[in-house]
Amino acid sequence: DTAVSQTPKYLVTQMGNDKSIKCEQNLGHDTMYWYKQDSKKFLKIMFSYNNKELIINETVPNRFSPKSPDKAHLNLHINSLELGDSAVYFCASSQDELRPVITQYFGPGTRLTVL
Amino acid sequence: KNEVEQSPQNLTAQEGEFITINCSYSVGISALHWLQQHPGGGIVSLFMLSSGKKKHGRLIATINIQEKHSSLHITASHPRDSAVYICAVVEGGNEKLTFGTGTRLTIIP
């Protein structure tokens, strides 16, 4: 069974549209994350979220917003898509109780292409 | 300057060679991850270290907390080892995970 899953795997859309990427984890983890991987393969954290706290990387535009309907899901909504949003987006999860040593489990990634 | 620096950025080697990828960081950490990303994009966690050395198959990871440095070694490299290897540190006291720039490894048959 897939531990962390993302849908869709590929997303191609026009500039200006609003889109969502879904993430689900079946590990019972407390914290979920969204990362953006740029063209140079550098991973940047966008958000970390658990039922207590949302931590936002201040460099992330407010067009990006995480939505968590329940503990197992953290969806990423993007409004007014721009060309520069094209990237691979990774979801991950971790178990807080394992602090300070934390292992994050990553989803397979969603390749977003904005035309 | 990134808080986590990796070297080299790109590495091409012949099959069978011993590979070393280095990671240096400037912040206090509670743990360090080595991750492997294949061309399809999926990321696999190879190791998580907080001290010393770990070995898994042909992969060895070491960390020196005092020197703020970690290395990933691959013995008897194989073309299937071709991937991007990423070092990531967990900053002490919080959940922040900071990633290095990655090392693209290509093993030629």
Interface residues (C-beta under 8 A of the other chain):
Chain A: T31 Y33 Q37 K40 K41 F42 L43 K44 I45 S48 I55 V88 F90 S94 D96 R99 P100 V101 I102 T103 Q104 Y105 F106 P108 G109 R111
Chain B: S30 A31 H33 L35 Q37 G40 G41 G42 I43 V44 S45 M48 S50 V84 I86 A88 V90 G92 G93 E95 K96 L97 T98 F99 T101 G102 R104
